[in-house]
């Protein structure tokens, strides 16, 4: 590419996890004199997205405001594609940055491709190699990888996945994960958890943080997970559970049915990233089907039990900071029981090195962009 004094970069994201991971990168882009930074949010998530934007003081330049109740993937895909088409045509960016594996991610990469705008994929190269696990995330990231021009891989393993897919090594940069940048920034800020429905938590007990919302766990798997968690609290009287319940009615109704009357389990509204980070820091153990928490928790020395059969983050398993707990009653109950009773195993997981970076991923990404595009 010929010499330019500045690069116009549009960062696109639409969900809370994307916003958390893109926020520190956006701040670095804004601080770079050689880059003109614009932000477009699709609001695939609305309320949870806005919480993160407020924490990091990011004001979007464009907001597609797509979220509606019961939205289908087809609606998100077509809405993002059409909305971004108009913005890209107007702004004519030199680079579009997308993150991870959401429907916004894939649709934005496709919109950039249609207008022949280079695309950079942050958190590139994660794979389970099962197109329906997680669904639709696995195909979103694989399709984005095929469309992207620049690939910011969080780990060496992610880089190897991309090389196996014939991505040129010249356009892959191993950066670590930007979520560590975000987390270390936020946990350093003061936070009063009493303001978030957590005033009755007995922190002298062993507090488990539970999150569960993925599509592949809807229905019977989620029922079994919730029953296992309920029985853990009955078996161990010194255990309490904090469960910020996703807004999806499929999750909410089942959580209320199975966990709602259990005095050891606190069902709370989805937490802003600030209190959520502080709960992660204070809790004993994390049970989650989330992807990002597998990366965040090791930075805080918290073992993670992954409520899924497979994970696209094998580095956490290999580093022994996380363990697959599955999504059946017996596997979840047994794995949680093991971590609560085996102090040696718990300490090994808590003290294992975080494979996801040093908190400077955003700096490395900006440096790579300047190298490739100036």
C-alpha positions, 0 to 999 in steps of 0.5 A, spaced: 500 500 500 502 506 498 504 511 503 499 515 507 499 520 513 493 517 516 489 510 516 482 511 517 480 505 521 473 503 523 472 498 529 465 494 528 462 490 534 455 489 537 455 485 543 458 486 550 464 481 550 466 484 543 465 491 546 470 489 552 475 486 548 475 491 543 475 497 548 482 497 550 484 497 542 479 502 540 483 507 546 489 505 543 487 507 536 484 513 538 491 515 541 495 514 535 496 520 531 497 516 525 490 513 525 483 516 524 479 511 529 471 511 528 467 506 532 460 503 529 456 499 534 450 494 531 447 493 538 446 486 537 446 486 544 443 493 547 443 494 554 449 490 556 453 493 550 452 500 553 454 498 560 461 497 557 461 503 552 460 507 559 465 504 563 471 505 557 468 512 555 467 510 548 462 514 544 460 510 537 460 514 531 455 510 528 449 506 532 445 501 528 441 499 534 439 493 531 437 489 537 429 487 538 426 481 542 426 474 539 431 476 534 433 471 529 440 470 526 438 472 519 435 478 522 442 480 525 446 478 519 442 482 514 441 488 518 448 489 519 450 487 512 445 493 509 447 498 515 454 497 514 454 497 507 451 505 507 457 507 512 462 504 509 460 507 502 460 514 506 466 513 510 471 509 505 475 506 511 482 503 509 481 498 514 475 495 518 476 491 524 472 486 527 472 481 533 471 474 535 465 470 532 459 473 533 454 474 527 456 482 527 463 479 526 461 475 520 456 480 517 461 486 518 467 482 514 462 480 509 460 487 508 467 490 508 469 484 502 463 486 498 466 493 498 473 491 497 476 494 504 481 490 507 479 487 514 482 485 520 480 480 525 482 480 532 482 474 536 483 470 530 484 463 529 480 459 534 477 453 532 473 447 535 472 444 528 465 442 529 461 447 525 455 446 530 459 447 537 459 452 539 453 455 534 453 459 530 460 462 533 464 456 530 462 458 523 462 465 524 469 465 526 471 460 520 468 464 515 471 471 518 477 468 517 476 466 510 474 473 509 479 477 513 486 480 510 490 481 517 489 476 523 491 478 530 491 471 533 491 471 541 496 465 541 501 460 538 495 455 537 491 460 534 496 462 529 497 454 527 490 453 526 490 459 521 496 456 517 493 450 517 487 453 513 493 456 508 493 463 511 499 467 509 504 467 515 506 474 513 499 477 515 498 473 522 500 476 528 500 473 535 498 478 540 495 475 546 488 477 548 485 484 548 481 481 554 486 481 559 488 489 557 481 490 559 480 486 565 487 489 568 484 496 567 477 495 570 479 491 576 484 496 578 477 501 579 473 501 585 467 498 586 461 497 591 458 490 590 453 492 595 450 496 589 448 490 585 444 486 589 450 482 592 450 485 599 448 479 602 453 475 599 457 471 605 464 472 602 467 468 608 464 462 604 466 459 598 463 463 592 462 460 585 460 464 579 456 461 574 454 464 567 450 459 562 447 462 556 450 458 550 445 456 545 448 449 545 446 448 552 439 451 551 434 446 554 435 439 557 443 440 558 442 447 561 437 443 566 442 438 568 447 444 569 442 447 574 440 441 577 448 439 578 449 446 581 443 446 586 445 439 589 452 442 590 450 447 594 446 442 598 452 438 599 457 443 601 453 448 606 459 453 605 458 454 598 454 460 595 453 461 588 452 468 584 448 467 577 448 473 573 442 471 569 442 472 561 436 476 559 434 470 554 427 467 557 429 460 555 435 461 560 431 466 565 425 461 566 429 455 567 433 458 572 427 461 576 424 454 576 430 450 578 434 455 582 430 460 584 428 458 591 435 456 593 437 460 599 445 459 597 444 461 590 443 469 588 440 470 581 442 477 579 441 481 573 446 481 568 452 485 571 456 491 568 463 489 567 466 493 573 462 489 578 463 483 574 470 483 574 470 484 581 466 478 583 471 474 578 476 477 583 473 475 589 470 468 588 473 461 589 471 458 582 468 459 576 463 455 572 461 458 565 460 456 558 462 463 556 469 463 551 472 470 554 471 468 561 476 462 560 481 467 558 480 472 563 479 468 570 487 465 569 489 472 569 486 473 576 488 466 579 481 463 578 480 456 576 475 455 570 470 449 569 467 449 562 460 447 561 461 445 554 463 438 551 468 442 547 472 448 547 476 453 542 480 455 547 485 449 548 490 453 551 487 454 557 486 446 558 493 445 556 495 450 561 491 447 566 487 453 568 481 450 565 477 444 565 472 441 561 466 439 565 461 438 560 454 439 560 451 433 563 448 433 571 454 428 573 459 431 569 458 438 572 457 435 579 463 431 579 468 436 576 465 441 581 466 436 587 473 435 585 475 442 585 472 443 592 475 437 595 482 437 592 486 442 595 492 441 591 488 440 584 485 447 586 492 450 587 495 448 581 489 451 577 489 457 581 497 458 580 498 456 573 500 461 568 495 465 563 496 463 556 493 469 553 498 474 554 501 480 558 496 485 558 499 489 552 495 486 546 492 492 543 499 495 543 501 489 539 495 490 534 496 497 533 504 496 531 502 491 526 497 495 523 502 501 522 507 496 519 502 493 514 499 499 512 504 504 512 
